[in-house]
Amino acid sequence: MGEADAAIAACADIEGLFVDLPSTVRGTTLLGCMPHPPLRRALDALAKGAGNPGGALHRRSIDATLYSVDHNGVVNRMIGSHLRASVTEVRPSVLAADLVDVDLDSAISEPMPSSARPIWNLWHAGGPTEPNLWAGYGRELRHLWSGAALAHHRAEAPDKPADSTYQLDGCHVTDIEGFYCAIGEAINGPGGYFGWNGDALHDCVTGGWGAEWPFRLTWHHAEVAHSHLTAKFDQILQWLAEDQIEVELR
């Protein structure tokens, strides 16, 4: 978790990040938490108020963006998840004696459905090692798959050379979300990202996201998308043509 570019805590898990939607969760719990100075100050303020019976309860607000950390310790942003809250309780953690569990009085701004947890767990364990692991998901989770892929994209990796040809496996492209999953893997391998909406696709095509422009795309099993996406399929081809991407349909 980070606040103004400073980490406020490292946590093993967060209750309230993955919830059944629509959510009625009103608070958040940081589990297995190692507080850093910003959160430590909030905990000290709470302890000060608790040690002053009859006095005002001191609560210090924290304002943080949530980040995931993979098994190698690499920090990745958790897309869209933000937390502004005050500490209400702290106690020894159920996970380890030298850690604490921290209750906060507000819910995460944009929690994810409980069904998305396996996607993030997959990346936490090292990321997808084979293509099409997203294929069994519906549209919402395919979109969230692309969000996880974006969060874990390595911006420092160089683009592959211009005039390369990429192979898009279209077997499971039954919706627009599936197309973004598939093109992400065509360009950047299993779990790869290359846009998750039209504007993002255009941004990726211009370079810096794995493929140097111009490039060619061989779309295998294109009939799957053609039959399921209908007009949207033609729109995708138009987007690519406008960016001067040569597409071969197979």
N, C-alpha and C positions, 0 to 999 in steps of 0.2 A: 504494500500500500504506500502511496506517495502523496506528499503535500508540498506544493511549491518547489518541486524538484528535490525534495528531501524525503527519504523513506521514513515513514512513521512507525512501521512495524513489519515483521515477517510472521506469517501465520500458516499453520498447517492446513486450515480449512476455514470456511466462512459459512455459518448458517444464515440463510437469507439470500444467498447469491443464486442458487438454483431452487426454484419454488414451483408449486403447482399454480398455473395461471387460470383465471385472474387471481392475483395474490391478495390475501388479507393480512400478510405479514406486516407488522408495524415496527419491528426492531431488527437488529442485526447482532450476531454473536461472533466474535473473533476467537477461534479455537486454536489452542496450542500456540499462543502468541508470544513473541519476543519483542517487547516494546522498544522502539528507538526514541530519541529525545522528544520529538513532538508529542507522541502518545504518552510518554513517561510524564511529561508536564501535566497532561490531562488527568492521568491517574493520581498524581500528587495533589492536584486541586481537589479531586474527589475525596481523597484521604483526609485532606485538611478540613473539608466540610464535615466529614463523618466524625472527626475528632473534636468537633465543637458543638456539643449537644445544645439545642435551642437556637443555634445560630443559623445563618443562611447556608444553604447547600451550594458549594462551589462546583460548578461544572464548566469545563473548558471545551469549546467546540473544536472539532476537527473537520477538515475539508479535504477529501482524498479521492484520488483515482485508483482503481484496483488493477493490479498487474498479476499475471500468472508467472510462475517460475518453473521451468522444466527440470528434468532429473539431472541436468548438467549445471544447474544454477543460473541458466540464462533467463533474464527477465523479459517478459513479453506483456504488452498491454492487453487487458481484458476489455474488449471493445464495448464502449457505451456504458460501462458500469462505474458509477460515481456514488460517493457517500459523504454526506454532511450530517454530523450527529454529535451528541454529547455522551460521555461515559456515564452509565447508571450503576454499574456494578463490576467489580473485578474479583476473581477468586483463583485459587490454584487450579491449573489445568487438569482435565481428566486424561490428557494425553502424556504429560510428563511433569515431573515434580518441579523442574526449574523453569516452567512456562506458566502462563496465565491464560484464563478465558475471560474475555471482556465483553460485557453487554453494552450495546449502544441504543439510543432511544429513537432512531430513525431507520427506515428501510432503505435498501439500496435503490438508487433512482431507476435503473432499468435491469431488474433481475431477469434471468433466463429460465426457461422452463426446465423442470427436473429432468426431462428427457434429453437435454443437451449436455448433462454432466458427463456421459461416456465419451462424447466428442472431445471435451477438454481433458479428460483423463487420458485419452489416447495421445494427445500432444504432450501432456506432462510426462508420459512414459517414453517419449522420444519421437513421437509423430508417426504418421502412416508410413508403412514400408512397402505397400502394394497399392495399385490404383483401384478406383471404384469402390472403396470402402464406404462411400457416401450413398451408394446406389440404393440401398434398402430404406433410406429415409424419405419422408414426405417433403413437401415444398418448404415448410418452415424450418425443419432441421437441415435441409440442404443449404438454405440461406445462412443458418448459423454455422454450418460447416465452413462456408466461405469466410465468415467472420473470424473463425478460429484460424483459418489459413492466412488471412490478412494479418492477424495479431502476431503470427509466428513467422511472417515473411522476413527474410534476411536482406535488408536493403543494401547492405555492403557487398553482396555478391555481384560480380560483374555480369553484364548481359552476355548472352551467347551471340556469336557473330551475326551481322546482317546477312540477308539472303539465305538464312537457314530455312529448312522445311520441318514443320512440327506435325505430329500425328495425333489427331483428336479421335479418341474412342467414343463414338456416338451411340453405343449400345443402350445406354441408360438415360439419354437426354430426352426425357419425356416432359420437361417443363423448362422454363427459362433459368431457374435455379440450378438445374442439372447441367445446363450448358456452361454456366460459370464454373461449376465444379470441374467439368470435363476439360475446359480450355485451360484452367489453372494447372491441371495435371499434364496436359499436353505440353505446356511451356516449361513448367517448373517441377515436374515429377509428382509422385504421390503426395497428396496434401498440399499441392502448390496453389498459389493465388495468382490470378490475372484478371481481377475485376469482379465485382458482385452487383453491378448495375451498369447501364449504358455509359454514363459519364465516367465511371471508374474504368470500364473497359477501354475507352478512348485514352484515358490517362496512361494506362499500362502500355497501350500500343505505341505511344510516343517515346518509350524507352525508360530504362531504370527499373523495370520490373521483371527482368529475366530474358527478354528478347530485344535485340537491337533492330530497329526498323530500317528497311522493309524486311518482311519475311513472308513465307508461304504457309498455308494451313491445309493439310489433307484431312478431310472430315469423313471418317469411316462410318458406315451404317447411318448415313445422313437421312435415310428414309424414316428412321424412328422419330427424329425431331420434326421432319416435314409433316408426318401424320399427326403428331401430338400438338405441335406448337402452331400449325397452320400459318396465320398471318404473322405471328411473332417470329417464325422461322425466316420469313422473307425480310423482316425488319433487321434481324441479326446479320443476314447477308448484306443488307444495305449498309449497316454500320461499318462492317469490315471493308466493303468496297469503297466507302467514303474515306477510309483511312488507307486506301490503296494496298490492302492485304489481299493477295491472290488466294482464293479458296478453291480447292478441288473437291467435289462431292463424290463419294464412292458408296 
